Amino acid sequence: MTVSVLTEILLDMTRINRENLKVRILRLADLKSTGSPDDLASLFGISKRSLKRIVSEIREDGEVIRYCHIRKTYVTEKEYY
């Protein structure tokens, strides 16, 4: 395999991993069990800043996700009220 093919494979894997993270974050938010941003970032082994970028991407994808300071967890719109 050439370097460009390997690079493309790695990029595809990164995209897949990122999409999987989005799905997992949304599931946890539906269950109101993400914990704080620090907790969630630690759970996935990413930085808090990376987590916030992914949450922003989720919003850009049209999902409604918010952090509830009372519950100390991310929640989805259907679970927010």
C-alpha positions in Angstrom: 0.0 0.0 0.0 1.1 3.5 -0.7 1.4 6.2 1.9 -1.6 8.1 0.4 -3.8 5.0 0.7 -2.8 4.4 4.3 -3.4 8.1 5.0 -6.9 7.8 3.5 -7.6 4.7 5.6 -6.6 6.5 8.8 -8.7 9.5 7.9 -11.7 7.3 7.3 -11.1 5.6 10.7 -10.9 8.9 12.4 -14.2 10.0 10.8 -15.9 6.8 11.9 -14.6 7.1 15.4 -15.8 10.7 15.6 -19.3 9.7 14.3 -19.4 6.9 16.9 -18.5 9.4 19.6 -21.4 11.6 18.5 -23.8 8.7 18.7 -22.6 7.7 22.2 -22.8 11.3 23.5 -26.3 11.7 22.2 -27.4 8.3 23.8 -25.9 9.4 27.1 -27.6 12.8 26.8 -30.9 11.1 26.1 -30.4 9.2 29.4 -29.3 12.3 31.2 -26.1 10.5 32.3 -23.2 12.3 30.6 -21.9 13.9 33.8 -19.9 17.1 33.5 -17.9 17.9 30.4 -14.7 17.0 32.3 -16.2 13.6 33.3 -17.4 12.9 29.8 -14.1 13.9 28.2 -12.3 11.6 30.6 -14.7 8.7 29.9 -13.8 8.9 26.2 -10.1 9.7 26.7 -10.3 13.1 24.9 -9.7 16.6 26.0 -12.5 18.8 27.3 -11.9 21.1 24.3 -12.2 18.2 21.9 -15.5 17.2 23.6 -16.8 20.7 23.2 -15.9 20.7 19.5 -17.7 17.4 19.0 -20.8 18.8 20.8 -20.7 21.8 18.5 -20.6 19.4 15.5 -23.6 17.5 16.9 -25.5 20.9 17.0 -24.3 21.7 13.5 -25.8 18.3 12.4 -29.2 19.6 13.6 -29.4 17.9 17.0 -30.4 19.9 20.1 -28.1 19.2 23.0 -27.6 21.4 26.0 -25.7 21.3 29.2 -28.1 21.4 32.2 -26.3 22.9 35.2 -29.0 21.7 37.6 -28.6 18.0 36.5 -24.9 18.5 35.7 -25.3 16.6 32.5 -25.9 17.2 28.8 -29.5 16.6 27.8 -31.3 16.5 24.5 -34.2 18.8 23.7 -36.8 16.1 24.3 -35.4 15.5 27.8 -34.6 19.1 28.6 -37.9 20.3 30.1 
